[in-house]
Amino acid sequence: MIILSFFLIVLFVGVHFFVKYFTSLMEQPRKPLLSISSGASIAYVTVHLFPEFQKFQKEFNLSWDIPERFHDYSLYLIATIGFLAFYSINHFVKRGNQNGENPSFLIFSIHIGAFVIYNSFIGYYLIKGVKQEPKHLVIFSAAFLLHLMVNDVGLRLDHKKRYDPEGSTVLALSLVGGWLLGCFVTLPTPVFALWFSWLAGGILLNTIKEELPSERKSRLLPFVLGIVLASALFVLL
């Protein structure tokens, strides 16, 4: 399956290099495809990723010596931290744009740096987190191809010319880096769980903030449709 995962990671990388040619995706109001993609991302986190927390919770608690009172929801707290981290970064990005200027280079670097961690895990998870069977790999890849497209469009709108080529190239390389890490290294379960839950919180924030009406003039029905259809797919398969 490593060959299949290689071709899938190439598709992921292609998102960051080729989305810019689909200029209609940058237009307002938001295209239905992006809202459907956002809905699918939300469904993947709530239906698939959150239940996975239970697999890692006990070992994570023991390895990090988590106080007993937090044992039932320690990973959910990490997901909340991931959500807040991306929320805080997004706040400063928006404040820079509201002032009529692009966000500072420091904010741009922090924003891209956060997505490097984010993308690296997606690459790693493709080979170490997903069951190495064609069905599971294709479902995961479909969900995250759409999610990466949403992220890329959002970053282009936030940072404009500064994003290309530096930002998009760095994010593409981080996907490959995460995949290569998964090819040669198996992270300890507590470290994997920490990274995994932080990513889940980040996915929620990065998806929801794109669908808020004040953000990208989102489409309600496609967003709901994406959630419903993707939830049904993840549950049935």
C-alpha positions, -999 to +999 in steps of 0.1 A: +000+000+000+030+023+003+028+028-035-008+039-033-001+062-004+028+077-024+004+086-053-021+100-028+005+122-012+014+135-047-023+145-051-022+163-017+009+182-028-008+191-061-035+210-042-010+236-030+004+241-065-027+240-086-055+256-067-043+290-078-053+282-113-090+278-103-095+315-097-133+311-094-126+295-060-113+328-047-144+347-056-172+359-034-198+347-025-182+314-016-184+285-041-207+256-031-178+232-036-158+248-008-188+247+016-194+211+008-157+204+014-159+222+048-189+202+057-171+169+049-141+181+071-164+187+101-180+153+096-146+136+094-135+151+127-167+145+147-176+111+133-141+096+127-114+114+146-130+121+179-140+084+185-104+075+178-094+094+210-107+065+231-080+042+216-052+064+228-067+080+260-055+055+286-019+052+273-017+089+269-028+095+304-003+071+319+026+082+298+022+119+306+011+114+342-022+131+337-041+138+369-070+113+373-097+140+372-087+147+336-085+111+324-118+111+305-111+142+285-074+149+284-072+146+246-103+167+241-085+194+261-055+191+237-080+194+208-093+226+224-058+240+227-053+233+190-086+251+183-075+281+204-041+282+188-054+285+153-081+309+165-055+332+180-034+332+149-064+338+127-074+368+150-041+385+143-043+377+106-077+393+104-067+423+124-038+429+099-062+427+069-088+450+085-061+477+088-059+477+050-025+460+050-013+425+046-005+407+079+031+413+090+058+389+080+060+376+116+023+367+116+026+352+081+055+330+093+036+319+124+005+311+104+025+291+079+045+274+107+013+262+123+002+248+090+035+230+086+028+211+118-007+205+106+002+193+071+031+172+084+007+152+105-017+147+075+012+132+056+022+110+086-013+099+093-018+089+057+007+061+062+006+054+099-029+063+111-052+051+083-058+014+078-036+005+048-065-008+027-076+009-006-111+017+008-098+035+039-070+053+021-094+066-006-120+078+019-093+096+040-077+111+009-110+124-005-118+141+028-084+157+031-080+167-005-111+187+000-099+200+033-065+210+019-082+229-009-103+249+017-072+257+037-052+267+006-080+290-007-082+306+028-045+312+031-044+328-004-072+352+005-055+360+039-020+365+026-025+372-011+008+375-031+030+367-001+015+332+000+029+322-034+054+307-040+070+305-006+040+296+016+025+271-008+058+254-014+066+251+023+032+235+029+036+211+000+070+200+013+056+195+048+031+170+035+059+150+019+080+154+051+053+139+072+048+111+048+085+103+047+086+104+085+058+078+085+077+056+061+107+053+084+096+062+119+067+051+142+061+077+168+053+066+204+015+064+209+015+093+235+033+116+210+010+105+182-021+111+203-009+146+213-003+156+176-035+138+165-058+156+190-041+190+183-048+185+146-085+177+152-090+210+170-072+228+142-093+212+116-125+223+134-113+259+137-100+262+102-132+248+087-157+267+109-140+301+104-143+297+067-180+291+069-189+320+092-211+344+072-189+374+081-158+355+067-163+342+032-201+347+026-206+310+030-233+288+016-255+271+042-271+244+022-239+230+006-222+231+040-251+211+056-251+188+027-214+181+030-218+173+067-248+150+062-234+131+032-199+127+046-212+116+080-233+089+063-203+078+043-180+076+073-206+057+094-216+032+067-180+024+057 
